Amino acid sequence: MFENFSKKAQYVESAKFSQVIRTMTESMYVVNNIHKTSPIPKRLIKQVQLDITYIFLKYRHWVYSPVLIELTLDFLVCEYAMPQDLAKSLVLAATEALMEFVPPAKQLTTANYDEGFLQTAISFALVSNEKQSFEVRTGFGDTLSQIVASSCNFEKQQPGFQKEASEVLRFILEGFQKDIDEKPWLLDLYKLRQIVEESSFYSPLVYNYDVMESYFQTLVDVEVSQIDSASQASQKELKALKALGLIFQKHQQKPTMFALSDLGQSLAANYILTQVQEKSLSFDKAQSLGDIVVERILLNSDLETLLTFVEKSTKWKSRPRVVAGLMRRLDELDREKSLDLLSNLKHNELNSWTKIAICEVLKTLQWSKQSEEFLSKAVKDSQSVKVRRAAREGVSFFASRHTEETR
């Protein structure tokens, strides 16, 4: 509970929200004070205000969605046992305050807003994040989960708005499934939209799907083709992607050449993986791309491809993420081949970062004699303090695991 509160507060306290937060908070405070029957107790008012503010700031581009408003009402009633009329007054005060800062998009209907909100909420839910709970990711707890569940079970009786939301959601989920079958990188496209949403308080580009697809395609082109911005991509797109932290200038001497940042690579990786799987991009060319992209490809490759990569590629040992991905995938497909690879790795051919990556990945795999030998040698012979520390942690990890197993 406290961790959720802390993470929500951290998001809300962002500098770009200061003016709108003040307006929303003051509006809700007035409403609560004039509510005669059962105002929120003083010990809870700040938490309630935070929850409402967090939800509407997170979905500020979709504030004109009736489903968003109704879902927030349901959340407050269920979470705080709040009277319906008080919840409605608080939500109305918050939305009216927010609408002063977020103009309605003329091209969008109410149905478009509902669809956009639910699409965004589901993409928040589907994008896993070990550091954030479901409630923090989506803004809602069981309320959203119940709507997702009921969207798959129409025999169950539902309140009016939940039935409507479930129908819209089922349509969206069916579209998701169809689109993801055709475009396995679809969630990455939605991640890009979320990055654009969070880049400023309000961006009308969020409503333009064609622009989002164009940004996404430019990311892929930068990585795969190493495009020259002067000839193959608009300066406007590249400037926007650079401002978002997704690309950076590759060479000072060549200001028109760009490369993807780690975040940019993580967005483009699934698209490029699909190109490799469909043979529209050769594996030989793909293995020279960024480490995050190559790691994603290796984690989805067959045994023959992995062994060929080990045999023919000359630089993979100097790429920590690539080595880690290779070891994980080999261990999944053929344990003996994985152990052979580990046995044949020579410490003097590995840089410190690669050794640290191997020490970390070994902790995720089953103990072996080869693992013990690699870690022991790293502890004994490495001149790097960081490598020795990572190796000692690996030794301690296996020792504690062994102790637990023998109890």
C-alpha positions as CSV (number, residue, x, y, z in Angstrom):
1,M,0.0,0.0,0.0
2,F,2.7,2.5,1.1
3,E,4.9,1.6,-1.9
4,N,2.0,2.3,-4.3
5,F,1.3,5.6,-2.6
6,S,5.0,6.6,-2.8
7,K,5.3,5.7,-6.5
8,K,2.1,7.6,-7.4
9,A,3.3,10.6,-5.4
10,Q,6.6,10.6,-7.2
11,Y,4.8,10.7,-10.6
12,V,2.4,13.4,-9.6
13,E,5.1,15.6,-8.1
14,S,6.7,16.0,-11.6
15,A,7.4,19.7,-12.3
16,K,5.3,19.7,-15.5
17,F,2.1,19.0,-13.4
18,S,2.5,21.7,-10.8
19,Q,-0.1,24.2,-12.0
20,V,-2.8,21.7,-12.9
21,I,-2.3,19.8,-9.7
22,R,-2.9,22.9,-7.7
23,T,-6.1,23.6,-9.6
24,M,-7.4,20.1,-9.3
25,T,-6.5,19.7,-5.6
26,E,-8.1,23.0,-4.6
27,S,-11.3,22.1,-6.5
28,M,-11.5,18.7,-4.7
29,Y,-10.8,20.3,-1.4
30,V,-13.7,22.7,-1.8
31,V,-16.0,20.0,-2.8
32,N,-15.1,17.8,0.2
33,N,-15.6,20.7,2.6
34,I,-19.0,21.6,1.4
35,H,-20.2,18.0,1.4
36,K,-22.5,17.9,4.4
37,T,-23.4,14.2,4.8
38,S,-20.1,12.3,4.9
39,P,-17.0,14.2,3.8
40,I,-13.7,12.3,3.6
41,P,-11.9,12.0,6.9
42,K,-8.9,14.3,7.2
43,R,-6.6,11.3,7.6
44,L,-7.7,10.0,4.1
45,I,-8.2,13.2,2.1
46,K,-4.6,13.4,0.8
47,Q,-4.6,9.8,-0.2
48,V,-7.9,10.2,-2.0
49,Q,-6.8,13.4,-3.7
50,L,-3.6,11.6,-4.8
51,D,-5.5,8.6,-6.3
52,I,-7.8,10.9,-8.3
53,T,-5.0,13.2,-9.4
54,Y,-2.8,10.3,-10.4
55,I,-5.5,8.6,-12.5
56,F,-6.5,11.7,-14.4
57,L,-2.9,12.9,-15.0
58,K,-1.9,9.4,-16.2
59,Y,-4.8,9.5,-18.7
60,R,-5.0,13.3,-19.2
61,H,-5.2,12.9,-23.0
62,W,-8.4,10.9,-22.6
63,V,-10.1,13.0,-19.9
64,Y,-13.2,13.4,-22.2
65,S,-13.8,9.7,-22.0
66,P,-17.1,8.8,-20.1
67,V,-15.7,5.3,-19.4
68,L,-12.6,6.9,-17.7
69,I,-14.9,9.0,-15.5
70,E,-17.2,6.1,-14.6
71,L,-14.3,3.7,-13.9
72,T,-12.7,6.3,-11.6
73,L,-16.1,6.6,-9.7
74,D,-16.3,2.9,-9.3
75,F,-12.7,2.8,-8.1
76,L,-13.4,5.4,-5.4
77,V,-16.6,3.7,-4.2
78,C,-14.9,0.3,-4.0
79,E,-11.6,1.4,-2.6
80,Y,-12.8,3.9,0.0
81,A,-16.4,2.8,0.6
82,M,-17.2,6.4,-0.5
83,P,-20.8,7.6,-1.1
84,Q,-21.6,7.7,-4.8
85,D,-22.6,11.4,-4.7
86,L,-19.4,12.5,-3.0
87,A,-17.3,10.4,-5.4
88,K,-19.1,11.9,-8.4
89,S,-18.6,15.5,-7.0
90,L,-14.9,14.9,-6.5
91,V,-14.4,13.4,-10.0
92,L,-16.4,16.1,-11.6
93,A,-14.3,18.8,-9.9
94,A,-11.1,17.1,-10.9
95,T,-12.1,16.6,-14.5
96,E,-13.4,20.2,-14.9
97,A,-10.1,21.5,-13.5
98,L,-8.1,19.3,-15.9
99,M,-10.2,20.2,-18.9
100,E,-9.0,23.8,-18.5
101,F,-5.5,22.6,-19.5
102,V,-6.4,19.8,-22.0
103,P,-8.5,21.1,-25.0
104,P,-10.8,18.6,-26.7
105,A,-9.5,17.1,-30.0
106,K,-12.0,18.1,-32.7
107,Q,-11.4,15.0,-34.7
108,L,-12.3,12.6,-31.8
109,T,-15.8,11.5,-30.9
110,T,-16.8,10.3,-27.4
111,A,-16.5,6.7,-28.6
112,N,-12.9,7.5,-29.9
113,Y,-12.0,8.8,-26.4
114,D,-13.4,5.7,-24.7
115,E,-11.5,3.5,-27.1
116,G,-8.3,5.5,-26.7
117,F,-8.5,5.4,-22.9
118,L,-9.2,1.6,-22.7
119,Q,-6.5,1.0,-25.3
120,T,-4.0,2.9,-23.2
121,A,-5.1,1.3,-20.0
122,I,-4.7,-2.2,-21.5
123,S,-1.3,-1.4,-22.9
124,F,-0.2,-0.2,-19.5
125,A,-1.5,-3.5,-18.0
126,L,0.1,-5.7,-20.7
127,V,3.5,-4.0,-20.5
128,S,5.2,-5.8,-17.6
129,N,7.2,-3.9,-15.1
130,E,8.7,-5.6,-12.2
131,K,9.2,-2.3,-10.3
132,Q,5.5,-1.3,-10.5
133,S,2.4,-3.1,-9.3
134,F,-0.7,-3.5,-11.5
135,E,-2.4,-0.6,-9.7
136,V,0.5,1.8,-10.2
137,R,0.9,0.8,-13.9
138,T,-2.8,1.3,-14.7
139,G,-4.0,3.6,-12.0
140,F,-6.7,1.2,-11.0
141,G,-6.7,-2.0,-9.0
142,D,-9.4,-4.7,-9.0
143,T,-11.8,-2.4,-10.8
144,L,-10.0,-2.6,-14.1
145,S,-9.3,-6.4,-13.6
146,Q,-13.0,-7.0,-13.2
147,I,-13.8,-5.2,-16.4
148,V,-11.2,-7.2,-18.2
149,A,-12.6,-10.4,-16.8
150,S,-16.2,-9.5,-17.6
151,S,-15.2,-8.5,-21.1
152,C,-14.5,-12.2,-21.6
153,N,-17.7,-13.4,-19.8
154,F,-20.9,-11.7,-21.0
155,E,-23.2,-14.2,-19.1
156,K,-22.3,-12.5,-15.9
157,Q,-24.5,-9.6,-14.8
158,Q,-22.7,-6.3,-14.8
159,P,-23.5,-2.7,-13.9
160,G,-24.5,-0.5,-16.8
161,F,-21.2,1.3,-17.4
162,Q,-19.2,-1.8,-16.8
163,K,-21.2,-3.6,-19.4
164,E,-20.6,-0.8,-21.9
165,A,-16.9,-0.7,-21.0
166,S,-16.6,-4.4,-21.3
167,E,-18.2,-4.4,-24.7
168,V,-15.7,-1.7,-25.9
169,L,-12.9,-3.6,-24.2
170,R,-13.8,-6.9,-25.8
171,F,-13.7,-5.2,-29.2
172,I,-10.3,-3.7,-28.4
173,L,-8.9,-7.0,-27.1
174,E,-10.1,-8.8,-30.2
175,G,-8.5,-6.1,-32.3
176,F,-5.3,-6.4,-30.2
177,Q,-5.2,-10.2,-30.8
178,K,-5.7,-9.8,-34.5
179,D,-3.2,-6.9,-34.9
180,I,-0.6,-8.6,-32.7
181,D,-0.8,-11.7,-34.9
182,E,-0.1,-9.5,-37.9
183,K,2.3,-7.1,-36.1
184,P,4.1,-8.7,-33.1
185,W,5.7,-5.4,-32.4
186,L,2.3,-3.6,-31.7
187,L,2.9,-3.2,-28.0
188,D,6.1,-1.5,-28.8
189,L,4.2,1.0,-30.9
190,Y,1.9,1.7,-27.9
191,K,5.0,2.1,-25.7
192,L,6.2,4.7,-28.1
193,R,2.9,6.5,-27.8
194,Q,3.2,6.4,-24.0
195,I,6.7,7.9,-24.3
196,V,5.2,10.7,-26.5
197,E,2.4,11.2,-23.9
198,E,4.8,11.6,-21.1
199,S,7.2,13.8,-22.9
200,S,5.1,16.9,-22.3
201,F,1.9,17.7,-20.4
202,Y,-0.2,17.7,-23.6
203,S,0.7,16.6,-27.1
204,P,-2.0,16.3,-29.9
205,L,0.4,13.9,-31.7
206,V,-0.9,11.2,-29.3
207,Y,-4.2,11.2,-31.3
208,N,-2.5,10.7,-34.6
209,Y,-1.8,7.0,-35.2
210,D,-0.1,7.7,-38.6
211,V,2.5,9.9,-37.0
212,M,3.2,7.3,-34.3
213,E,3.7,4.7,-37.0
214,S,5.9,7.0,-38.9
215,Y,8.1,7.7,-35.8
216,F,8.3,3.9,-35.2
217,Q,9.3,3.1,-38.8
218,T,12.0,5.8,-38.6
219,L,13.4,4.1,-35.5
220,V,13.7,0.9,-37.4
221,D,15.2,2.5,-40.4
222,V,17.8,4.3,-38.2
223,E,18.9,0.9,-36.7
224,V,18.7,-1.3,-39.8
225,S,19.8,1.0,-42.5
226,Q,21.9,3.5,-40.5
227,I,20.1,6.1,-42.5
228,D,21.4,9.5,-43.4
229,S,18.8,12.0,-42.2
230,A,19.6,14.4,-45.1
231,S,18.4,11.9,-47.7
232,Q,16.1,9.2,-46.1
233,A,14.2,10.7,-43.2
234,S,12.6,14.0,-42.3
235,Q,14.4,16.4,-40.0
236,K,11.2,16.9,-38.1
237,E,10.9,13.2,-37.2
238,L,14.5,12.8,-36.3
239,K,14.4,15.9,-34.2
240,A,11.4,14.6,-32.3
241,L,12.9,11.2,-31.7
242,K,16.2,12.8,-30.5
243,A,14.2,15.0,-28.0
244,L,12.4,11.8,-26.8
245,G,15.8,10.2,-26.0
246,L,15.3,7.4,-28.6
247,I,18.2,8.3,-31.0
248,F,21.4,10.2,-30.7
249,Q,24.0,11.7,-33.0
250,K,26.4,8.9,-34.0
251,H,29.4,11.0,-35.0
252,Q,30.2,14.6,-34.3
253,Q,31.8,14.8,-37.7
254,K,28.7,13.5,-39.3
255,P,25.7,15.4,-37.8
256,T,23.2,13.7,-40.0
257,M,24.1,10.2,-38.9
258,F,22.1,8.7,-35.9
259,A,22.0,5.6,-33.8
260,L,19.4,4.2,-31.4
261,S,19.6,4.7,-27.7
262,D,19.0,1.6,-25.4
263,L,15.4,2.7,-25.1
264,G,15.1,3.1,-28.9
265,Q,16.6,-0.3,-29.4
266,S,14.2,-1.9,-27.0
267,L,11.3,-0.5,-29.0
268,A,12.6,-1.5,-32.4
269,A,13.9,-5.0,-31.4
270,N,10.7,-7.0,-31.9
271,Y,10.1,-5.4,-35.3
272,I,13.6,-6.3,-36.4
273,L,13.2,-9.8,-35.0
274,T,10.2,-10.3,-37.1
275,Q,12.1,-9.2,-40.2
276,V,14.8,-11.8,-39.4
277,Q,12.2,-14.5,-38.9
278,E,10.5,-13.6,-42.1
279,K,13.9,-13.6,-44.0
280,S,13.4,-10.0,-45.1
281,L,16.5,-9.1,-43.1
282,S,19.4,-11.5,-43.1
283,F,20.8,-12.8,-39.8
284,D,24.3,-11.9,-40.9
285,K,23.3,-8.3,-41.2
286,A,21.2,-8.3,-38.1
287,Q,24.1,-9.6,-35.9
288,S,25.9,-6.3,-36.5
289,L,23.1,-4.2,-35.0
290,G,22.8,-2.9,-31.4
291,D,23.3,-5.3,-28.5
292,I,19.7,-5.1,-27.3
293,V,18.4,-6.0,-30.8
294,V,20.9,-8.9,-31.2
295,E,20.1,-10.2,-27.7
296,R,16.4,-10.3,-28.6
297,I,17.1,-12.1,-31.9
298,L,19.3,-14.7,-30.2
299,L,16.7,-15.3,-27.5
300,N,14.3,-16.3,-30.2
301,S,16.7,-18.3,-32.5
302,D,17.1,-22.0,-33.0
303,L,20.1,-24.1,-31.9
304,E,21.6,-24.3,-35.4
305,T,21.5,-20.5,-35.7
306,L,23.1,-20.0,-32.3
307,L,25.9,-22.5,-33.0
308,T,26.6,-20.8,-36.4
309,F,26.7,-17.4,-34.7
310,V,29.3,-18.7,-32.2
311,E,31.4,-20.2,-34.9
312,K,31.3,-17.4,-37.5
313,S,30.9,-14.2,-35.5
314,T,34.2,-12.7,-34.3
315,K,33.1,-9.9,-31.9
316,W,30.3,-11.5,-29.8
317,K,32.6,-12.1,-26.8
318,S,33.1,-8.3,-26.3
319,R,29.3,-7.7,-26.2
320,P,28.0,-8.4,-22.6
321,R,24.3,-8.4,-23.4
322,V,24.8,-10.6,-26.5
323,V,26.8,-13.1,-24.5
324,A,24.2,-13.2,-21.7
325,G,21.4,-13.7,-24.3
326,L,23.3,-16.4,-26.1
327,M,24.0,-18.3,-22.8
328,R,20.4,-18.2,-21.7
329,R,19.0,-19.4,-25.0
330,L,21.6,-22.2,-25.4
331,D,20.8,-23.4,-21.9
332,E,17.1,-23.6,-22.8
333,L,17.7,-25.5,-26.0
334,D,20.7,-27.7,-25.2
335,R,22.2,-27.8,-21.7
336,E,25.4,-29.6,-22.8
337,K,26.1,-27.1,-25.6
338,S,25.7,-24.3,-23.1
339,L,28.2,-26.0,-20.7
340,D,30.6,-26.5,-23.6
341,L,30.4,-22.8,-24.5
342,L,31.1,-21.8,-20.9
343,S,34.1,-24.3,-20.7
344,N,35.6,-22.8,-23.9
345,L,35.4,-19.2,-22.8
346,K,38.9,-17.9,-22.1
347,H,39.1,-15.2,-19.4
348,N,41.8,-13.4,-21.2
349,E,39.6,-13.0,-24.3
350,L,36.7,-11.4,-22.3
351,N,36.5,-7.8,-21.2
352,S,35.4,-7.0,-17.6
353,W,31.8,-6.1,-18.6
354,T,31.4,-9.4,-20.3
355,K,32.7,-11.3,-17.3
356,I,30.3,-9.4,-15.0
357,A,27.4,-10.3,-17.4
358,I,28.3,-13.9,-17.4
359,C,28.5,-14.0,-13.5
360,E,25.0,-12.5,-13.4
361,V,23.5,-14.8,-16.0
362,L,25.0,-17.9,-14.3
363,K,22.9,-17.1,-11.2
364,T,19.7,-17.6,-13.3
365,L,20.9,-21.0,-14.6
366,Q,21.3,-24.4,-12.9
367,W,24.5,-24.9,-11.0
368,S,27.2,-26.8,-12.8
369,K,30.9,-27.7,-12.3
370,Q,31.7,-25.4,-15.2
371,S,29.8,-22.5,-13.5
372,E,31.8,-23.0,-10.3
373,E,35.1,-23.1,-12.3
374,F,34.3,-19.9,-14.2
375,L,33.3,-18.0,-11.0
376,S,36.3,-19.3,-9.0
377,K,38.7,-18.3,-11.7
378,A,37.2,-14.8,-11.9
379,V,37.5,-14.4,-8.1
380,K,41.1,-15.6,-8.1
381,D,42.6,-14.1,-11.3
382,S,40.6,-11.0,-12.3
383,Q,42.2,-7.6,-11.8
384,S,38.9,-5.9,-11.8
385,V,37.2,-5.2,-8.4
386,K,33.8,-5.2,-10.0
387,V,34.4,-8.6,-11.7
388,R,35.6,-10.2,-8.4
389,R,32.6,-8.8,-6.6
390,A,30.2,-10.2,-9.2
391,A,31.9,-13.5,-9.1
392,R,31.9,-13.7,-5.3
393,E,28.2,-12.9,-5.3
394,G,27.7,-15.8,-7.8
395,V,29.6,-18.2,-5.5
396,S,27.6,-17.1,-2.5
397,F,24.4,-17.4,-4.4
398,F,25.1,-21.0,-5.4
399,A,26.3,-21.8,-1.8
400,S,23.1,-20.5,-0.3
401,R,20.9,-22.3,-2.8
402,H,22.8,-25.5,-2.0
403,T,22.2,-25.0,1.7
404,E,18.5,-24.5,1.2
405,E,18.2,-27.6,-1.0
406,T,20.0,-29.8,1.5
407,R,17.8,-28.8,4.5
